[in-house]
Amino acid sequence: MLSSKFWNGRRVFVAGRNGRLGAWLCLMLQQLNARTAGFGADATPGSLSAALAVDAIVPAGTGHEDVASMRKAMSGCGAEIVFCFADDCDPTLALDAAAGAQGIQAIVVVDALAALANGGDVRVLHVSTGGCIGGDLAETNLPAVDRAPAYHALDALHGCLLVAEKAVGQAPRSRRFDFGPASTTASALEEIGWAPALGWDEAAEWDEDLSAAFRRGDDARALAAVQVETHLGQRVRFESPFPDDIVAEDADALRSRILDLVGRYHALAHRKPGFDPVRPNAPVSGRIYGARDMQSLVDSALDFWLTTGRFNAEFEKKLAQRVGAKHALTVNSGSSANLVAFSALTSHRLKDRQLQPGDEVITCATGFPTTINPILQNGMVPVFVDVDIPTYNATPQAIEAAIGPRTRAVMMAHTLGNPFDVRAVKEICDRHGLFLIEDCCDALGATVGGRHVGTFGDIGTLSFYPAHHITMGEGGAVFTNSANLNKVMESFRDWGRDCYCAPGADDSCHKRFGWKLGDLPKGYDHKYVYSHLGYNLKITDMQAAVGLSQLDSLEDFIDARRTNFDRLREGLASLEHAFVLPQATADTEPSWFGFPLTLRADAPVDRHALMLGLQAANIGTRLLFGGNLVRQPYMKGRNFRIAGELANADVVVDRTFWIGVYPGLDARAVDYMIDTLHKLCRGAARAVA
């Protein structure tokens, strides 16, 4: 067992601090709260060693060109212990440098026979790690045969620390410690109390976990730190809550350390367990987040800007780029996004196209209430058309048949990430002079002919609630290619004000006191002129920071959703006698939010019994939101029109539900859902028979 008391505040110098073993050693020293400096060549970009490089290690340059520069580097940090891991460092130079430096009590040289040379008053210890495996991404370091003789790199580094710990204060004497397969120094290893702790299976699992985390872009250092703490056999506890090296840091360095600690905390406290066949669970949705998301959140909190700031500006920019729109604005929810988008169509800035109370807006009868609520809230009349099964979208034919003399717009959602035939709908809208708002709250990443949904119509909307493709807790966005609509939506979002200055900014127009608007006197402060009946629907910069980080994972999230959908579709194909399976709209690339199922009229089981069975099996389910919305209690007495029959919408009310495809479900969870549905249908069929 290493002594945390011994290492706490101990001044250590590491030559080769960016190498495969040096980076791991520095990480271990940081865990032990040693005050570490070192030199070494830059780590290979994109390598694990680069990912593990500890920011808190004081760089001392390359430093090993000659004895003088090396001695200066060692003395400059007041080193008491020196580890020489640098491949291109002549160990005799290190010994000579250490011998002339002040205060050095031990030097550990790795894999160099010259270490047995005389070190003067310094105890020189030669450590061989040639037989060690693992500790990096080189999977070939885990041979499939002849495993027994080798040790894991963390075991050898643990031994290096023990060697140095035992050496300090003892009479100077050279000694060799071989952590390789042909160990002839067992007595020396026993003397320092070293024994290998990692078995092959655990070592292989650790390296595989670290490799996977590194390739996903997760915080590999945080996971490695957890492995180190586990290997040390204790949670490292500082004797002082504010070690000297932390107190002495400037604000930027301390911020960097805080973020590093957040990454470590995430690895310890927020690591998600995989599917457990003993206690199976398959939620319908859930938040998926990593260390970088948590670090971004804390980074924004340290700014303490609170309202929209630099993170929001960057998020809006990157979101617009991702969806292929010229403008994007964040709002505090997807429902607010729909409210802002539709309210914009009522602006006087649209002149003769401005929507007026009593105008009609076509929408699908099935869906989420806040897709249609803004229509009612602005005094318009929703016109409901039936839904198509199995795409769960309204068809262009139904939309065109619903157009009347007062129809001015179409507002519909791409249901569960499956795009409606937006090209055909857009052509209808253009022909009849109608606005088109695309509710993409469940469809981030969905495309039609390679073009993102939401960019065909006038405005697109998004939601970032935890269940959605990316999250910031609560949040949403509107996006458009129209500069005029963007300005109007910004006004509605920001209290209805005419001013477009960012929070904390003044006089962006350079005539703040030069406007004459409404019946106000000329020069009335533009920041307090209101041109629309608006709201305050902004988000905080902390929310934006999470969204900004989540955007980096969006493609992986979408791929996982599509993979899970395809696996469900294939696994449930033999149940088509009981279910209408979902179908992508022709010539579209969905970004699936869920897997909808509609029981056939002659199915052996009804929806209520089936959902109870799934619930008992810990499989999450949801109905298709509000079903036939005209049957909802709050619609009684409202002014709306129904175009044609709503027969399929009633089928949705009675027989449709959906299960999850979100990225938190792995293949085992999906197979469990498939198997459970098969069992429930077989059981129901036997009961009927």
Secondary structure, 3 states (H helix, E strand, C coil): CCCHHHHCCCEEEEECCCCHHHHHHHHHHHHCCCEEEEECCCCCCCCHHHHHCCCCCEECCCCCCCHHHHHHHHHHCCCCEEEECCCCCCHHHHHHHHHHCCCCCEEEEECCHHHHCCCCCCEEEEEECCCEECCCCCHHHCCCCCCCCCEEHHHHHHHHHHHHHHHCCCCCCCEEEECCCCCCCHHHHHHCCCCCCCCHHHHHHHHHHHHHHHHHCCCHHHHHHHHHHHHHCCCCCCCCCCCHHHHCCCHHHHHHHHHHHHHHHHHHHCCCCCCCCCCCCECCCCCCCCHHHHHHHHHHHHHCCCCCCHHHHHHHHHHHHHHCCCEEEEECCHHHHHHHHHHHCCCHHHHHHCCCCCCEEEEECECCHHHHHHHHHCCCEEEEECCCCCCCCCCHHHHHHHCCCCEEEEEEECHHHCCCCHHHHHHHHHHHCCEEEEECCCCCCCEECCEECCCCCCEEEEECCCCCCCCCCCCEEEEECCHHHHHHHHHHHECCECCCCCCCCCCCCCCCCCCCCCCCCCCCCHHHCECCCCCECCCCHHHHHHHHHHHCCHHHHHHHHHHHHHHHHHHCHHHCCCEECCCCCCCEECCCCCEEEEECCCCCCCHHHHHHHHHHCCECCECCCCCEHHHCHHHCCCCCEECCCCHHHHHHHHHEEEECCCCCCCHHHHHHHHHHHHHHHHHHHHHHC
